[in-house]
Amino acid sequence: MLKIYNTLTRKTEEFQTLEPNLVKMYVCGVTVYNDAHVGHAMSALVFDIIRRYLEYRGYTVKHVMNYTDVDDKIINRAKQLNEDPLKLSQRYIEDYAADLKSLNVLPATSNPQVSKTMPLIIQFIEGLIQKEHAYAASNGDVYFRVTSDDDYGRLSGRKLDDMQAGARIEVGEAKDHPMDFALWKAAKPGEISWDSPWGKGRPGWHIECSAMNLAELGEQIDIHGGGNDLIFPHHENEIAQSESYTGKEFSRYWVHNGMLQLGGEKMSKSLGNIISIKDFLSKRSADVMRMLVLNGTYRAPLLFNDDTLDAAEKNVERLKSALRPASASAKGLSAEALSTLASAADSAKANFTEAMDNDFNTAGAIAALFELSKAINTARDNGATSDQLKSAQSTFSELAAVLGLKLEEKQGSSEVEAQVNALIAERTEARKQKQWALSDQLRDKLKELGVTIEDSKDGTTWRWG
């Protein structure tokens, strides 16, 4: 039985969907005003892994990830670049989609955009006003009335009285209560805006997701996801306005990933420690970023530095070894050894599922893959043929794919491969002549080319990495 930690109840609960074998999952996407960074990649990878595992367990997953393409940050950035805000955001949407593809993240079922959901956003706000959960203020803004929601604060565990004590109404705001939040913002001169019953303006941040969720998945969903920095106020406010509008429970499970940290600090533009996804992928493989996430616990902070990345890279290389072919001179395994390998594959599959069923324990799932990798490599070293390795390697590939790992060997051009083969032949001859210093020099040259060589009684084999 799959169990998931629910932020709302602060408990690990059995996973039960609203409809049999169907998961409706909404994940808050990015505000598109600049290049996406590795913090965005972490969240995208977490929910990609969750989706892949749900599909492996037999569910159909409707996965919605939105794009916030109307926002103060977008407007300010567009002014800096003297560019139309919607054209700017569309350019970054396309860039982010390309980044996700490079990271081997499955495309979402749908990617709604705020700018394309405006009629429903306005309808949603009108409904909240009719139900007296919202009000149009004298300044042209529309606010949600937090005191109309008896359960406000239950996701974050905050009490309204405590929140009110530290809150204040900013200059220009016309709120009834300091914690009331904007559903609609009156347009400022020269700003992009839409017509509404309250005058020209644009939506507040929180109402956007509630409306896009309603449009794509309906009134109730199974999983709402995002980074834990969104718990308050964004997700808290989503619950308040969605449940006030529909009168129904909004999401059964709230799933939040931890934050990526560089040198113990959260990644942020204000600290100037941003690493874009493109910059990362120019130096490391997508599997390395994914392995970094898989090695940890999705709800915990993730340390991102050269040491943790190097460790992830080594783990990726260790896993790749399981998929390498048998020696051409392999004599074959005994029936007993073959049975041992088959048992190892069955055990790995069972351990993998047990780990992932426990709130997506990816570290445990990776441990199961390492055990199977070890069994396959031992069988190969003991003379297994490629046919004898095939079944265990197939199980290994199946489980690796559930985690989104590609485990592809690096490829070089035919000219480079010819150079590698020539250097290996030269080194083999040097070893025959017992010219050990020359042999070591040639090994170093191969290493500079990104090649790892392995010597055995059957000769020398090589691979990238």
C-alpha positions as CSV (number, residue, x, y, z in Angstrom):
1,M,0.0,0.0,0.0
2,L,1.4,3.4,-1.1
3,K,1.7,5.9,1.8
4,I,2.3,9.6,1.4
5,Y,3.1,12.3,3.9
6,N,0.4,15.0,3.9
7,T,1.5,18.5,4.9
8,L,-2.1,19.3,5.8
9,T,-2.5,16.6,8.4
10,R,1.2,16.3,9.2
11,K,0.8,12.5,8.9
12,T,1.9,9.8,6.5
13,E,-1.4,8.5,5.1
14,E,-2.6,5.6,2.9
15,F,-3.0,6.9,-0.7
16,Q,-6.6,6.7,-1.9
17,T,-7.7,8.6,-5.0
18,L,-11.0,10.3,-5.7
19,E,-11.6,8.2,-8.7
20,P,-10.3,4.6,-9.2
21,N,-6.9,4.4,-10.8
22,L,-6.8,8.1,-11.7
23,V,-4.6,10.7,-10.0
24,K,-5.3,14.4,-10.5
25,M,-2.1,16.2,-9.6
26,Y,-1.5,20.0,-9.7
27,V,2.0,21.3,-9.2
28,C,2.8,25.0,-9.0
29,G,5.1,25.9,-11.8
30,V,7.5,28.9,-12.4
31,T,7.0,32.6,-12.8
32,V,8.6,33.1,-16.2
33,Y,10.7,36.2,-16.2
34,N,14.3,34.9,-16.3
35,D,16.3,31.7,-16.9
36,A,15.1,28.7,-14.8
37,H,17.6,27.6,-12.2
38,V,18.6,24.3,-10.5
39,G,16.2,25.1,-7.6
40,H,13.3,24.9,-10.2
41,A,14.9,21.7,-11.5
42,M,14.8,20.1,-8.1
43,S,11.0,20.6,-7.7
44,A,10.4,19.5,-11.3
45,L,12.4,16.3,-10.8
46,V,10.7,15.5,-7.5
47,F,7.2,15.6,-9.0
48,D,8.4,13.9,-12.2
49,I,9.7,11.0,-10.0
50,I,6.4,10.9,-8.1
51,R,4.4,10.9,-11.3
52,R,6.6,8.1,-12.9
53,Y,6.1,5.9,-9.8
54,L,2.3,6.5,-9.7
55,E,2.2,5.4,-13.4
56,Y,4.4,2.4,-12.6
57,R,1.9,1.4,-9.9
58,G,-0.9,1.4,-12.5
59,Y,-2.4,4.9,-12.1
60,T,-3.3,7.3,-14.9
61,V,-1.9,10.6,-13.9
62,K,-3.3,13.9,-15.0
63,H,-0.4,16.2,-14.2
64,V,-1.0,19.9,-14.5
65,M,1.9,22.4,-14.1
66,N,1.0,26.0,-14.6
67,Y,3.0,29.0,-15.9
68,T,2.6,32.3,-14.1
69,D,3.0,34.6,-17.1
70,V,1.4,37.7,-15.5
71,D,3.2,39.1,-12.5
72,D,5.0,42.2,-11.1
73,K,8.4,40.6,-11.7
74,I,7.5,39.9,-15.4
75,I,6.3,43.5,-15.8
76,N,9.4,45.0,-14.3
77,R,11.7,42.7,-16.3
78,A,9.9,43.6,-19.5
79,K,10.3,47.3,-18.8
80,Q,14.0,46.8,-18.3
81,L,14.3,45.0,-21.6
82,N,11.8,47.3,-23.4
83,E,9.8,44.2,-24.4
84,D,6.1,43.2,-24.4
85,P,5.5,41.3,-21.1
86,L,3.6,38.4,-22.7
87,K,6.2,38.0,-25.4
88,L,8.9,37.9,-22.7
89,S,7.1,35.4,-20.6
90,Q,6.3,33.2,-23.7
91,R,10.0,33.2,-24.6
92,Y,10.9,32.0,-21.1
93,I,8.1,29.4,-21.1
94,E,9.7,27.9,-24.2
95,D,13.1,28.0,-22.7
96,Y,11.9,26.2,-19.5
97,A,10.1,23.5,-21.5
98,A,13.4,22.9,-23.3
99,D,15.2,22.7,-20.0
100,L,12.8,20.2,-18.6
101,K,13.1,18.0,-21.7
102,S,16.9,18.1,-21.3
103,L,16.4,16.9,-17.7
104,N,14.3,14.0,-19.0
105,V,11.2,15.4,-17.2
106,L,8.0,14.0,-18.7
107,P,5.8,16.8,-20.2
108,A,2.8,17.6,-18.1
109,T,-0.6,16.7,-19.3
110,S,-1.3,20.4,-19.6
111,N,0.5,23.7,-18.9
112,P,-2.2,26.4,-18.3
113,Q,-1.1,30.0,-18.4
114,V,-2.6,32.9,-16.4
115,S,-3.0,35.1,-19.4
116,K,-5.2,32.5,-21.1
117,T,-7.4,31.8,-18.0
118,M,-8.6,35.4,-17.4
119,P,-12.4,34.9,-18.0
120,L,-12.5,32.1,-15.4
121,I,-10.4,34.1,-13.0
122,I,-12.9,36.9,-13.2
123,Q,-15.8,34.5,-12.8
124,F,-14.1,32.9,-9.8
125,I,-13.7,36.3,-8.1
126,E,-17.3,37.3,-8.9
127,G,-18.5,34.0,-7.2
128,L,-16.4,34.7,-4.1
129,I,-18.0,38.2,-3.9
130,Q,-21.5,36.8,-4.2
131,K,-20.8,34.4,-1.4
132,E,-19.4,37.3,0.7
133,H,-16.0,35.7,0.9
134,A,-14.5,38.7,-1.0
135,Y,-15.2,42.4,-1.5
136,A,-14.3,45.2,-4.0
137,A,-12.4,47.9,-2.3
138,S,-12.5,51.6,-2.9
139,N,-9.1,51.6,-4.7
140,G,-10.2,49.2,-7.5
141,D,-8.7,46.1,-5.9
142,V,-10.7,43.1,-4.8
143,Y,-9.7,41.2,-1.6
144,F,-10.5,37.9,-0.1
145,R,-12.0,38.2,3.4
146,V,-9.9,35.9,5.6
147,T,-12.3,36.2,8.5
148,S,-15.0,34.5,6.4
149,D,-13.0,31.2,6.4
150,D,-13.1,29.6,9.9
151,D,-10.3,27.2,9.0
152,Y,-7.9,29.8,7.6
153,G,-4.3,28.9,8.5
154,R,-4.7,25.1,8.9
155,L,-2.1,24.2,6.3
156,S,0.7,26.2,7.8
157,G,-0.5,25.8,11.4
158,R,-0.8,29.5,11.9
159,K,-3.6,31.2,13.8
160,L,-5.2,34.3,12.3
161,D,-4.9,36.3,15.6
162,D,-1.2,35.6,15.7
163,M,-0.8,36.6,12.0
164,Q,-2.8,39.8,12.6
165,A,-0.5,40.9,15.4
166,G,2.5,41.1,13.0
167,A,0.6,42.4,9.9
168,R,-0.1,45.9,8.7
169,I,-2.0,47.5,5.9
170,E,0.4,49.0,3.3
171,V,0.0,52.5,1.9
172,G,-2.5,52.4,-1.0
173,E,-4.3,49.3,0.3
174,A,-7.9,49.4,1.3
175,K,-8.3,46.1,3.2
176,D,-10.8,45.4,5.9
177,H,-8.3,43.1,7.7
178,P,-4.5,43.2,7.5
179,M,-4.4,39.5,6.3
180,D,-6.9,39.9,3.5
181,F,-5.2,39.2,0.3
182,A,-5.6,40.6,-3.3
183,L,-7.7,38.6,-5.8
184,W,-7.6,41.5,-8.3
185,K,-5.2,44.4,-8.6
186,A,-6.2,47.7,-10.2
187,A,-4.0,48.6,-13.1
188,K,-1.2,51.1,-12.7
189,P,-0.5,53.6,-15.5
190,G,1.2,51.9,-18.5
191,E,0.8,48.4,-17.1
192,I,-0.6,45.4,-18.9
193,S,-4.3,45.0,-17.9
194,W,-7.6,43.3,-18.6
195,D,-11.2,44.6,-18.4
196,S,-13.2,43.5,-15.4
197,P,-16.3,44.4,-13.4
198,W,-14.0,46.4,-11.1
199,G,-12.1,48.2,-13.8
200,K,-8.9,47.5,-15.6
201,G,-6.4,45.4,-13.7
202,R,-4.9,41.9,-13.4
203,P,-5.3,39.0,-11.0
204,G,-3.5,38.5,-7.7
205,W,-1.0,35.7,-7.4
206,H,-3.1,33.1,-5.5
207,I,-6.3,33.2,-7.4
208,E,-4.5,32.3,-10.6
209,C,-3.7,28.7,-9.4
210,S,-7.2,28.1,-8.0
211,A,-8.7,29.1,-11.4
212,M,-6.3,27.1,-13.5
213,N,-6.7,24.1,-11.3
214,L,-10.5,24.3,-11.6
215,A,-10.3,24.7,-15.4
216,E,-8.0,21.7,-15.8
217,L,-8.9,19.2,-13.1
218,G,-12.2,20.3,-11.6
219,E,-13.3,21.2,-8.1
220,Q,-11.4,18.4,-6.3
221,I,-7.9,16.9,-6.8
222,D,-5.8,14.2,-5.3
223,I,-2.4,15.9,-5.0
224,H,-1.3,19.5,-4.8
225,G,2.4,19.9,-5.0
226,G,5.1,22.6,-4.9
227,G,8.1,23.8,-2.9
228,N,7.7,24.1,0.9
229,D,8.3,27.9,0.5
230,L,4.8,28.0,-1.0
231,I,2.9,26.6,2.0
232,F,2.3,30.1,3.3
233,P,0.8,32.3,2.0
234,H,0.3,30.8,-1.5
235,H,-1.1,27.3,-0.8
236,E,-2.9,28.5,2.4
237,N,-4.7,31.1,0.3
238,E,-5.5,28.6,-2.5
239,I,-7.3,26.4,0.0
240,A,-9.2,29.3,1.5
241,Q,-10.5,30.7,-1.9
242,S,-11.0,27.3,-3.6
243,E,-13.0,25.8,-0.7
244,S,-15.0,29.0,-0.1
245,Y,-15.9,29.0,-3.8
246,T,-16.8,25.3,-4.2
247,G,-17.8,24.3,-0.7
248,K,-15.7,21.1,-1.1
249,E,-12.4,19.8,0.1
250,F,-9.8,21.2,-2.4
251,S,-7.0,18.6,-2.3
252,R,-6.7,15.3,-0.5
253,Y,-2.9,15.4,-0.2
254,W,-0.5,18.3,0.0
255,V,3.0,17.3,-1.0
256,H,6.0,19.7,-0.6
257,N,9.6,19.4,-1.6
258,G,12.4,20.9,0.4
259,M,14.6,23.7,-0.8
260,L,17.9,23.5,-2.7
261,Q,20.8,25.0,-0.7
262,L,24.2,26.2,-1.8
263,G,26.7,26.3,0.9
264,G,24.0,26.1,3.5
265,E,22.0,29.0,2.0
266,K,18.8,28.9,0.0
267,M,19.3,29.7,-3.6
268,S,17.9,33.2,-4.4
269,K,18.5,36.1,-6.8
270,S,19.0,38.5,-3.9
271,L,22.0,36.5,-2.7
272,G,23.4,36.2,-6.2
273,N,23.9,32.5,-6.0
274,I,21.7,31.4,-8.9
275,I,22.9,28.5,-11.2
276,S,20.8,28.2,-14.3
277,I,19.7,24.8,-15.5
278,K,21.5,25.5,-18.8
279,D,24.8,26.3,-17.0
280,F,24.5,23.1,-14.9
281,L,23.8,20.9,-18.0
282,S,26.8,22.4,-19.8
283,K,29.0,20.8,-17.1
284,R,27.1,17.8,-15.8
285,S,24.6,15.3,-17.1
286,A,20.9,15.3,-16.4
287,D,21.3,12.0,-14.6
288,V,23.7,13.7,-12.1
289,M,21.1,16.3,-11.1
290,R,18.5,13.6,-10.8
291,M,20.7,11.3,-8.8
292,L,21.4,14.3,-6.4
293,V,17.6,14.4,-5.8
294,L,17.2,10.6,-5.6
295,N,20.0,10.3,-3.0
296,G,18.1,12.5,-0.5
297,T,14.6,12.8,1.0
298,Y,12.3,14.9,-1.1
299,R,10.9,16.8,1.9
300,A,14.3,17.8,3.3
301,P,16.7,20.5,2.2
302,L,19.1,19.4,-0.6
303,L,22.7,20.5,-0.4
304,F,24.1,21.4,-3.8
305,N,27.9,21.7,-4.0
306,D,30.8,20.1,-5.8
307,D,31.1,17.3,-3.2
308,T,27.5,16.3,-3.4
309,L,27.6,16.5,-7.2
310,D,30.8,14.5,-7.4
311,A,29.2,11.8,-5.2
312,A,26.1,11.8,-7.4
313,E,28.2,11.5,-10.5
314,K,30.1,8.5,-9.1
315,N,26.8,6.8,-8.2
316,V,25.6,7.3,-11.8
317,E,28.8,5.7,-13.1
318,R,28.3,2.8,-10.7
319,L,24.8,2.1,-12.0
320,K,25.9,2.4,-15.6
321,S,28.3,-0.6,-15.0
322,A,25.3,-2.9,-14.6
323,L,24.2,-2.4,-18.2
324,R,27.6,-3.2,-19.8
325,P,27.7,-6.3,-22.0
326,A,29.4,-9.6,-21.1
327,S,32.9,-10.4,-22.2
328,A,33.0,-11.9,-25.7
329,S,35.0,-14.9,-24.2
330,A,32.4,-15.5,-21.4
331,K,32.0,-19.2,-20.8
332,G,28.6,-19.0,-19.0
333,L,27.2,-19.4,-15.5
334,S,26.1,-22.6,-13.7
335,A,22.4,-23.2,-13.1
336,E,22.9,-22.3,-9.4
337,A,24.6,-19.0,-10.2
338,L,21.9,-18.2,-12.7
339,S,19.3,-18.8,-10.0
340,T,21.1,-16.6,-7.6
341,L,21.1,-13.7,-10.2
342,A,17.3,-14.2,-10.9
343,S,16.6,-14.1,-7.1
344,A,18.7,-10.9,-6.8
345,A,16.5,-9.3,-9.5
346,D,13.3,-10.4,-7.8
347,S,14.5,-9.1,-4.5
348,A,15.6,-5.8,-5.9
349,K,12.2,-5.2,-7.5
350,A,10.4,-6.0,-4.2
351,N,12.8,-3.8,-2.2
352,F,12.4,-1.0,-4.7
353,T,8.6,-1.1,-4.5
354,E,8.6,-1.3,-0.7
355,A,10.9,1.8,-0.5
356,M,8.9,3.9,-3.0
357,D,5.6,2.9,-1.3
358,N,7.0,4.5,1.9
359,D,6.4,8.1,0.9
360,F,8.6,7.9,-2.2
361,N,11.8,6.8,-0.4
362,T,14.1,7.3,-3.4
363,A,17.2,6.7,-1.3
364,G,15.9,3.2,-0.5
365,A,15.0,2.6,-4.1
366,I,18.5,3.6,-5.3
367,A,19.9,1.2,-2.7
368,A,17.9,-1.6,-4.3
369,L,19.3,-0.7,-7.7
370,F,22.8,-0.8,-6.3
371,E,22.3,-4.3,-4.9
372,L,21.1,-5.5,-8.3
373,S,24.0,-3.7,-10.0
374,K,26.4,-5.6,-7.7
375,A,24.7,-8.9,-8.5
376,I,24.9,-8.3,-12.3
377,N,28.5,-7.2,-12.2
378,T,29.4,-10.3,-10.0
379,A,27.7,-12.5,-12.5
380,R,29.5,-10.9,-15.4
381,D,32.9,-11.2,-13.6
382,N,32.1,-14.9,-13.1
383,G,31.6,-15.5,-16.8
384,A,27.9,-14.8,-17.5
385,T,27.1,-14.4,-21.1
386,S,25.0,-11.5,-22.5
387,D,22.0,-13.7,-22.8
388,Q,22.3,-14.8,-19.2
389,L,22.5,-11.2,-18.0
390,K,19.6,-10.1,-20.2
391,S,16.7,-10.7,-17.7
392,A,18.4,-9.1,-14.7
393,Q,19.5,-6.1,-16.8
394,S,16.0,-5.7,-18.1
395,T,14.7,-5.5,-14.6
396,F,17.4,-3.0,-13.7
397,S,16.5,-0.9,-16.7
398,E,12.8,-1.0,-15.9
399,L,13.4,0.2,-12.3
400,A,16.0,2.9,-13.4
401,A,13.4,4.2,-15.9
402,V,10.8,4.5,-13.1
403,L,13.2,7.0,-11.5
404,G,13.8,8.7,-14.8
405,L,17.5,7.7,-15.0
406,K,18.7,7.3,-18.6
407,L,22.2,5.9,-17.7
408,E,23.5,6.4,-21.2
409,E,27.2,5.9,-21.9
410,K,28.9,9.1,-23.2
411,Q,29.3,9.0,-27.0
412,G,32.3,10.4,-28.9
413,S,32.9,11.0,-32.5
414,S,34.3,8.2,-34.7
415,E,37.6,10.1,-35.0
416,V,37.9,10.3,-31.2
417,E,37.0,6.7,-30.8
418,A,39.6,5.7,-33.4
419,Q,42.2,7.8,-31.3
420,V,41.1,5.9,-28.1
421,N,41.5,2.5,-29.8
422,A,44.9,3.5,-31.1
423,L,46.1,4.6,-27.7
424,I,44.8,1.4,-26.1
425,A,46.6,-0.7,-28.7
426,E,49.8,1.2,-28.0
427,R,49.4,0.7,-24.3
428,T,48.7,-3.0,-24.7
429,E,52.0,-3.3,-26.6
430,A,53.8,-1.3,-24.0
431,R,52.5,-3.6,-21.3
432,K,53.7,-6.7,-23.3
433,Q,57.1,-5.1,-23.4
434,K,56.9,-4.3,-19.7
435,Q,57.3,-0.6,-20.4
436,W,55.3,0.4,-17.3
437,A,56.1,4.1,-17.3
438,L,54.9,4.4,-21.0
439,S,51.8,2.4,-20.1
440,D,50.9,4.8,-17.3
441,Q,51.5,7.8,-19.5
442,L,49.1,6.3,-22.1
443,R,46.5,5.6,-19.3
444,D,46.7,9.3,-18.3
445,K,46.2,10.4,-21.9
446,L,43.1,8.3,-22.1
447,K,41.8,9.7,-18.8
448,E,42.2,13.2,-20.3
449,L,40.0,12.2,-23.1
450,G,37.3,11.2,-20.6
451,V,38.0,7.4,-20.9
452,T,38.1,4.8,-18.2
453,I,39.9,1.6,-19.0
454,E,39.5,-1.8,-17.3
455,D,42.2,-4.5,-17.6
456,S,41.3,-8.2,-17.3
457,K,42.7,-11.6,-18.3
458,D,40.6,-11.2,-21.5
459,G,42.2,-7.9,-22.5
460,T,41.4,-4.2,-22.0
461,T,38.0,-2.7,-22.3
462,W,37.1,1.0,-22.1
463,R,34.2,3.3,-21.6
464,W,33.4,7.0,-21.4
465,G,33.4,8.4,-17.9
